[in-house]
Amino acid sequence: MAMEDEAVADERIAVHVPAHPLIKHWISVLRNEETPCAIFKTAMADLGRLLIYEASRDWLPIISGKIQTPMNATNVEFVDPHNPVVIVPVLRAGLALAEHASSILPATRTYHLGMCRDEITLQPSVYLNKLPDKFQEGAHVLLVDPMLATGGTIVAAIDMLKDRGVANKQITIISAIAAPPALKKLSDKFPGLHVYTGVIDPILNEKGFIVPGLGDAGDRSFGT
């Protein structure tokens, strides 16, 4: 379903695993159970910066203009500030992965979505919803959720976006680690979606955690 540095699609979605050495480095730091909380959170933020950079390569809206350099006038291109990219971090851990989004993208608007997973049923529930009633037409949404495990949380989040007028092709998912069950659910339900992830791990354990994974991303990011 995915190859490094390429968009490899089945008939439904494209999953991107960028091959940048720094992405591999930060994934390794995150995996290490001895990584302290503060360093873990920094590593998650730096991984997010790289993945968002890769994900925004082909679709950022560009406008042309003319400026005066110290030498002469020249034609230039800017990212369109009138068409901001929407960032939707899934709390808690999504906050760490999305921390540097505004330092990469010249124009952003952030809406927070708090979701948690029942550890017995593995079903998601919403405890905070700051999404607008309707998104701007044509808005591109970066949905940021570090762990794509069973797929329940990310599917519920996308359903909420679609209820507010966002099409599949407008959504890009940013994750640290993904697993096949989540990717299959996304593929079955949301054709046209793009996923950018640091790595794809093979299995889930009986509690629905990704293996080898990195543990609970929220707990390790915030120490609680």
Disulfide bonds with the S-S distance in Angstrom:
none
